[in-house]
């Protein structure tokens, strides 16, 4: 058995891929949205039909419209009430596309954002594992609870199939003490588990390996600075395949500016808002997670909307776009110093892969550090792994599409089959 179902469960969404690891072929994929919101949908690839918008893709080809929509609507005409119902929507779509669900799965692999200091490797889920994932929700309240809901729903849907949790924090287990330690009272830090954990590790691990393959070099010999730029964003210094520095910390709030999270901030600002502004701890939490970053500064959480507004003369949006790039540029310099040198700077994820303006603006003025972008290569709309640096750039600049689902499938299969 080498089929793995990969699940990325959000608070109101379920994204999935069915992957055949023998040949690493995506057999089917899909997305179920608005779970628990009274009007659930499974959508994508241009296939929409209210009240249930259905997308299920087989072998990278969009599914036919009528049969899938009809079958889904029969079961969930007005809503997808919970994640277990979302799994039933998924099964309906797979069956409509002729996917043989009788062929057993080797595992169901789940992305789990925070594994703390406990989970340093992909782990077969047990009741104890679920309890500990739940306990770690205090450090990732937006992510761990829905990740856990997906695990519970998958257990009910696929009884007897191993459920494997793959943790975004695990790649950063190699952070040296100097990189993971905050300069606060050591006893308090130990008591409350305060340290830098880092996130987006599944993406960083996959992309680092792909960058080495693209360059035709051994990962063990490479020093990389990898930017995962999506709605959430972070950067990691990778030395010989090991994470040695990363921008996110105890929680996903630290580091780069993001869609709704502001990243690095003087903690005194938060104390000032509490003391002088009367904000409660919960209000500060909401501000940091949902009301900051591009949204808070520029009025839009999507950088494309920020760019459009800036081009139309919106000064706040223009400043937000500049701050976003300024933060990236600063981390390039910091991580070059930490690594001593870099063989490549790598951009990945939605913004990193698709936004040429962000790439160019973030690296502008760094020619003195040996970083030069070829404008024509950077503007290319290719979806393939590619170099966008000029021939005389001392440091390669790469765009490497991430594939977290494939990385999760690989790790999940390795756990259940053994060495």
C-alpha positions as CSV (number, residue, x, y, z in Angstrom):
1,X,0.0,0.0,0.0
2,X,1.4,3.4,-1.0
3,X,-1.7,5.6,-1.1
4,X,-1.8,8.4,1.4
5,X,-4.7,10.8,1.9
6,X,-3.3,14.2,3.0
7,X,-5.6,16.5,5.0
8,X,-5.1,20.2,5.8
9,X,-8.0,21.0,8.1
10,X,-8.8,24.7,8.9
11,X,-11.4,26.2,11.1
12,X,-13.9,26.3,8.2
13,X,-12.2,24.4,5.4
14,X,-10.9,21.0,4.5
15,X,-8.2,20.8,1.8
16,X,-7.2,17.3,0.7
17,X,-5.1,15.3,-1.8
18,X,-5.0,11.6,-2.5
19,X,-1.5,10.8,-3.5
20,X,0.0,7.6,-4.9
21,X,3.5,7.6,-3.6
22,X,4.6,5.0,-6.1
23,X,5.4,7.5,-8.8
24,X,4.2,10.4,-6.5
25,X,1.0,11.0,-8.5
26,X,-1.8,13.1,-7.2
27,X,-4.9,10.9,-7.9
28,X,-7.4,13.5,-6.7
29,X,-7.7,16.7,-4.7
30,X,-10.3,19.1,-3.4
31,X,-11.4,21.8,-1.0
32,X,-14.5,22.0,1.2
33,X,-15.2,25.5,2.5
34,X,-17.5,27.4,4.9
35,X,-17.7,24.4,7.3
36,X,-20.0,25.2,10.2
37,X,-21.0,28.5,8.7
38,X,-24.5,27.5,7.6
39,X,-23.6,27.4,3.9
40,X,-20.8,25.0,3.4
41,X,-19.3,24.4,0.0
42,X,-16.6,22.4,-1.7
43,X,-15.1,24.5,-4.4
44,X,-12.4,25.1,-6.9
45,X,-11.0,24.8,-10.4
46,X,-13.8,27.0,-11.7
47,X,-16.6,24.7,-10.7
48,X,-19.3,26.6,-8.8
49,X,-23.0,25.9,-8.2
50,X,-24.9,27.4,-5.3
51,X,-25.7,26.6,-2.6
52,X,-23.1,23.8,-2.8
53,X,-20.1,24.7,-5.0
54,X,-18.3,21.5,-5.7
55,X,-14.8,20.8,-6.9
56,X,-13.0,17.5,-6.9
57,X,-10.0,17.1,-9.2
58,X,-8.8,13.8,-10.6
59,X,-5.4,13.4,-12.2
60,X,-5.1,17.2,-12.3
61,X,-8.2,17.5,-14.4
62,X,-11.4,19.4,-13.2
63,X,-14.3,17.2,-12.4
64,X,-17.6,17.3,-14.4
65,X,-20.1,19.7,-12.9
66,X,-23.5,18.1,-12.7
67,X,-23.1,14.7,-11.1
68,X,-20.7,15.9,-8.3
69,X,-22.8,18.9,-7.5
70,X,-26.0,16.9,-7.4
71,X,-24.6,14.2,-5.2
72,X,-23.1,16.7,-2.7
73,X,-26.3,18.8,-2.7
74,X,-28.5,15.8,-1.9
75,X,-26.5,15.2,1.3
76,X,-25.7,18.7,2.4
77,X,-28.2,21.1,0.7
78,X,-27.8,24.0,3.0
79,X,-24.6,23.5,5.0
80,X,-21.6,21.4,5.9
81,X,-22.1,21.5,9.6
82,X,-18.8,20.0,10.8
83,X,-15.5,18.4,9.7
84,X,-17.0,14.9,9.7
85,X,-19.6,16.1,7.3
86,X,-16.9,17.7,5.2
87,X,-15.2,14.3,4.9
88,X,-18.5,12.9,3.6
89,X,-18.6,15.6,1.0
90,X,-15.0,14.6,0.0
91,X,-16.0,11.0,-0.3
92,X,-18.9,11.8,-2.5
93,X,-16.7,13.8,-4.8
94,X,-14.1,11.0,-5.0
95,X,-16.7,8.4,-5.7
96,X,-18.2,10.5,-8.5
97,X,-14.8,10.7,-10.1
98,X,-14.4,6.9,-10.0
99,X,-11.7,6.8,-7.3
100,X,-11.6,3.3,-5.9
101,X,-12.0,3.8,-2.2
102,X,-12.0,0.1,-1.6
103,X,-8.2,0.1,-2.3
104,X,-6.8,0.6,1.2
105,X,-5.0,3.7,2.4
106,X,-1.6,3.3,3.9
107,X,-2.2,6.4,6.1
108,X,-4.0,9.6,6.4
109,X,-1.4,12.4,6.9
110,X,-2.4,15.6,8.7
111,X,-0.7,18.9,8.8
112,X,-0.5,20.1,12.5
113,X,0.9,23.5,13.0
114,X,2.3,23.4,16.6
115,X,4.1,20.4,18.0
116,X,5.9,22.2,20.8
117,X,9.0,20.5,22.3
118,X,7.2,17.1,22.4
119,X,6.7,16.3,18.7
120,X,9.9,16.4,16.7
121,X,9.1,13.8,14.1
122,X,5.9,12.8,12.2
123,X,3.8,10.8,14.7
124,X,1.1,8.1,14.6
125,X,-1.9,9.6,16.3
126,X,-3.1,8.1,19.6
127,X,-5.5,9.4,22.3
128,X,-2.4,10.8,24.1
129,X,-1.2,12.5,21.0
130,X,-4.6,14.1,20.5
131,X,-4.6,15.4,24.1
132,X,-1.2,16.9,23.7
133,X,-2.1,18.6,20.4
134,X,-5.1,20.0,22.1
135,X,-2.9,21.3,25.0
136,X,-0.7,23.0,22.5
137,X,-3.6,25.0,21.2
138,X,-2.8,27.7,23.6
139,X,0.3,28.5,21.4
140,X,-1.5,28.1,18.1
141,X,-5.2,28.9,18.8
142,X,-6.0,29.6,15.2
143,X,-4.5,26.3,13.9
144,X,-4.3,23.4,16.3
145,X,-8.0,23.1,17.2
146,X,-9.1,22.7,13.5
147,X,-6.1,20.5,12.8
148,X,-7.3,18.3,15.7
149,X,-10.9,18.4,14.4
150,X,-9.7,17.0,11.1
151,X,-7.9,14.2,12.8
152,X,-11.0,13.2,14.8
153,X,-13.2,13.4,11.7
154,X,-10.7,11.3,9.7
155,X,-10.6,8.6,12.4
156,X,-14.4,8.3,12.2
157,X,-14.3,8.2,8.4
158,X,-11.4,5.8,8.0
159,X,-11.5,3.5,11.1
160,X,-8.4,1.3,11.3
161,X,-6.3,3.5,9.0
162,X,-3.2,5.0,10.7
163,X,-3.5,8.7,11.2
164,X,-0.2,10.5,11.1
165,X,0.4,14.0,12.4
166,X,3.2,15.9,10.6
167,X,4.2,19.0,12.5
168,X,5.1,22.4,11.0
169,X,7.4,23.0,14.0
170,X,9.4,19.7,13.7
171,X,11.8,20.9,11.0
172,X,13.1,23.5,13.4
173,X,14.1,20.9,16.0
174,X,17.7,21.6,14.9
175,X,17.7,25.2,16.0
176,X,20.7,25.7,18.2
177,X,20.2,27.1,21.7
178,X,21.4,30.6,20.7
179,X,18.7,30.8,18.1
180,X,15.8,29.3,20.0
181,X,16.4,31.1,23.4
182,X,14.6,34.3,24.4
183,X,16.5,36.6,26.7
184,X,14.0,36.5,29.6
185,X,14.2,35.1,33.1
186,X,15.4,31.5,32.5
187,X,13.2,30.0,35.3
188,X,10.1,31.5,33.8
189,X,11.0,30.4,30.4
190,X,11.5,26.8,31.5
191,X,8.3,26.8,33.6
192,X,6.1,28.0,30.7
193,X,8.0,26.4,27.8
194,X,8.9,29.8,26.3
195,X,11.3,29.4,23.4
196,X,11.4,29.9,19.6
197,X,9.7,27.0,17.8
198,X,9.3,28.2,14.2
199,X,6.7,27.2,11.7
200,X,6.2,26.4,8.0
201,X,8.7,23.6,8.5
202,X,7.0,21.2,6.2
203,X,7.3,23.7,3.4
204,X,10.9,24.6,4.3
205,X,11.9,21.0,4.3
206,X,10.4,20.3,0.9
207,X,11.6,23.4,-0.8
208,X,15.2,23.1,0.6
209,X,15.4,19.6,-1.0
210,X,14.0,20.8,-4.3
211,X,16.4,23.8,-4.3
212,X,19.3,21.4,-4.0
213,X,18.0,19.2,-6.8
214,X,17.5,22.3,-9.0
215,X,21.1,23.4,-8.4
216,X,22.4,19.9,-8.9
217,X,24.2,20.0,-5.5
218,X,24.0,18.1,-2.3
219,X,21.7,19.7,0.3
220,X,24.4,18.9,2.9
221,X,26.7,21.4,1.2
222,X,24.2,24.3,0.8
223,X,23.5,27.4,2.8
224,X,20.0,28.7,1.9
225,X,17.8,31.6,2.9
226,X,14.2,30.4,2.3
227,X,11.2,32.8,2.3
228,X,7.8,31.2,2.7
229,X,5.5,34.1,1.7
230,X,1.8,33.5,1.9
231,X,-0.9,35.0,4.0
232,X,1.3,33.8,6.8
233,X,5.0,34.4,6.2
234,X,8.3,33.4,7.6
235,X,12.0,32.9,6.7
236,X,14.4,30.2,7.6
237,X,18.2,30.0,7.4
238,X,19.0,26.4,6.2
239,X,22.5,25.2,6.7
240,X,23.2,21.7,5.2
241,X,19.5,20.8,5.3
242,X,19.1,21.9,9.0
243,X,17.1,24.9,10.3
244,X,19.6,27.1,12.2
245,X,17.5,30.3,12.4
246,X,13.9,31.2,11.7
247,X,11.7,34.2,12.1
248,X,8.6,32.9,13.8
249,X,8.9,32.2,17.5
250,X,6.9,30.7,20.3
251,X,3.8,31.4,18.2
252,X,3.3,32.3,14.5
253,X,3.1,36.0,15.4
254,X,6.8,36.9,15.3
255,X,8.9,37.8,12.3
256,X,7.9,39.1,8.9
257,X,4.8,41.2,8.2
258,X,1.9,39.1,7.1
259,X,-1.7,39.4,5.9
260,X,-3.3,40.1,9.2
261,X,-0.3,39.6,11.6
262,X,2.2,42.4,12.1
263,X,5.3,40.3,12.9
264,X,8.1,41.9,14.9
265,X,6.9,44.5,17.3
266,X,8.2,46.1,20.5
267,X,6.4,44.3,23.3
268,X,6.2,47.7,25.0
269,X,3.7,48.7,22.4
270,X,1.3,46.0,23.7
271,X,1.8,47.0,27.3
272,X,1.1,50.6,26.4
273,X,-2.1,49.6,24.6
274,X,-3.2,47.7,27.7
275,X,-2.3,50.4,30.2
276,X,-3.2,53.5,28.3
277,X,-5.7,52.2,25.7
278,X,-7.5,49.9,28.1
279,X,-7.2,46.9,25.8
280,X,-7.7,43.5,27.4
281,X,-5.4,40.6,26.8
282,X,-8.0,39.1,24.5
283,X,-8.3,42.3,22.6
284,X,-4.6,42.5,22.1
285,X,-4.6,38.9,20.9
286,X,-7.4,39.7,18.3
287,X,-5.4,42.8,17.2
288,X,-2.2,40.8,16.7
289,X,-3.8,37.8,14.9
290,X,-6.6,39.5,12.9
291,X,-6.1,43.2,12.7
292,X,-2.5,43.9,12.0
293,X,0.0,43.4,9.1
294,X,-1.2,44.4,5.6
295,X,-4.8,44.6,6.8
296,X,-4.1,46.8,9.7
297,X,-1.6,49.1,8.0
298,X,-2.9,49.1,4.4
299,X,-6.6,48.2,4.7
300,X,-6.4,44.9,2.9
301,X,-5.2,41.5,4.0
302,X,-4.3,40.4,0.4
303,X,-1.1,41.9,-0.9
304,X,-2.6,42.1,-4.4
305,X,-5.3,44.4,-3.1
306,X,-2.7,46.4,-1.3
307,X,-0.8,46.8,-4.5
308,X,-3.9,47.9,-6.5
309,X,-4.8,50.5,-3.8
310,X,-1.2,51.8,-3.7
311,X,-1.2,52.2,-7.5
312,X,-4.4,54.1,-7.2
313,X,-2.8,56.6,-4.8
314,X,-3.7,55.2,-1.4
315,X,-0.9,56.4,0.9
316,X,-1.6,53.8,3.6
317,X,-1.5,50.9,1.2
318,X,1.7,52.3,-0.4
319,X,3.4,52.4,3.0
320,X,2.2,48.9,3.9
321,X,3.7,47.5,0.7
322,X,7.0,49.2,1.4
323,X,7.1,48.0,5.0
324,X,6.4,44.5,3.8
325,X,9.4,44.6,1.5
326,X,11.6,46.4,4.0
327,X,11.1,43.6,6.6
328,X,12.1,40.9,4.0
329,X,15.2,42.9,3.0
330,X,16.2,43.2,6.6
331,X,16.0,39.4,7.2
332,X,18.2,38.8,4.1
333,X,21.0,40.8,5.7
334,X,20.5,39.2,9.1
335,X,20.5,35.7,7.9
336,X,23.5,36.3,5.6
337,X,25.3,37.3,8.8
338,X,24.1,34.2,10.6
339,X,25.1,31.8,7.8
340,X,28.4,33.6,6.9
341,X,27.4,33.2,3.2
342,X,24.5,32.0,1.1
343,X,24.4,29.8,-2.0
344,X,20.8,30.8,-2.8
345,X,17.8,32.9,-1.7
346,X,14.6,31.0,-2.3
347,X,11.1,32.3,-2.6
348,X,8.1,30.0,-2.2
349,X,4.3,29.9,-1.3
350,X,1.6,32.1,-2.8
351,X,3.2,35.5,-2.7
352,X,6.8,34.2,-3.0
353,X,6.0,32.2,-6.1
354,X,3.7,34.6,-7.9
355,X,4.5,38.2,-7.0
356,X,7.4,39.5,-9.1
357,X,7.1,42.9,-7.6
358,X,7.6,41.6,-4.0
359,X,10.7,39.6,-5.1
360,X,12.2,42.5,-6.9
361,X,11.4,45.1,-4.3
362,X,12.6,43.0,-1.4
363,X,16.0,42.4,-3.0
364,X,16.5,45.9,-4.5
365,X,19.7,47.6,-3.4
366,X,21.4,44.4,-2.3
367,X,23.8,44.3,-5.3
368,X,26.7,45.0,-2.9
369,X,25.9,41.7,-1.2
370,X,26.2,39.9,-4.5
371,X,22.4,39.7,-5.1
372,X,21.2,40.6,-8.6
373,X,17.9,39.8,-10.2
374,X,17.3,39.4,-13.9
375,X,14.2,41.5,-14.5
376,X,12.9,39.4,-17.4
377,X,13.4,36.1,-15.6
378,X,11.7,37.5,-12.5
379,X,8.6,38.6,-14.5
380,X,8.2,35.2,-16.1
381,X,4.8,33.6,-15.3
382,X,6.3,30.1,-15.3
383,X,5.0,27.8,-12.6
384,X,8.2,25.7,-12.6
385,X,11.2,25.8,-10.3
386,X,13.4,28.4,-11.8
387,X,16.3,30.8,-11.2
388,X,15.5,34.6,-11.5
389,X,19.0,35.9,-10.7
390,X,21.3,37.4,-13.3
391,X,24.4,35.5,-14.5
392,X,26.7,37.8,-12.5
393,X,24.8,37.3,-9.2
394,X,27.1,35.8,-6.6
395,X,24.1,34.4,-4.8
396,X,21.4,32.5,-6.8
397,X,17.9,33.7,-6.4
398,X,15.3,30.9,-7.0
399,X,11.6,30.5,-7.1
400,X,10.7,27.0,-6.0
401,X,7.0,26.0,-5.8
402,X,6.2,24.4,-2.5
403,X,4.3,21.1,-2.2
404,X,3.5,20.6,1.5
405,X,1.0,17.8,0.7
406,X,3.6,15.7,-1.0
407,X,6.0,16.2,1.8
408,X,3.4,15.2,4.4
409,X,2.5,12.1,2.3
410,X,6.2,11.1,2.1
411,X,6.7,11.5,5.9
412,X,3.4,9.8,6.7
413,X,4.2,6.8,4.6
414,X,7.7,6.5,6.0
415,X,6.3,6.4,9.5
416,X,3.8,3.6,8.9
417,X,6.1,1.5,6.7
418,X,9.3,1.9,8.7
419,X,12.9,2.1,7.4
